[in-house]
Amino acid sequence: MAPMTTKVTRTTTTCAAGPAMRTARVGLNKRNGLRQRGSTIRVNSQKDTFPRDWLKKDNFPLYVGFLAWTIPSSIPVGSFGGSSLFYRLNESIAEGFAKFPTGPGVNDPFWVYMLTWHIGLFLTLTLAKIGYEGKKEGYFGDDA
């Protein structure tokens, strides 16, 4: 039986990740698989491709979004028998605490109230953040 030989090939790979660029010689090793030799790092810090303050830590839209959902969800409507969604959610939470060791069942209306209220809340928070930041950066017209 003839011995098997493995051919080792060498290439140069360039990876551009944002402003940092990395060039390295890469080769294949019989035992370890991939190995790297003689890497050099070039950093270009003159232009910023992604804003570093992307979160924009401004809590005003979150407060307004919370109030913009909590106040309308507290208005009584006829489909809840003259109660509000917020009231029904809190009422079902209080009923769940009354029978504490056991949780709500699968067909308990608590899940509908909880999902409806929280989906509405997070949708309102998201839209408030998008609208506030968009208005501040001038996406919605000439006046900023």
Disulfide bonds with the S-S distance in Angstrom:
none
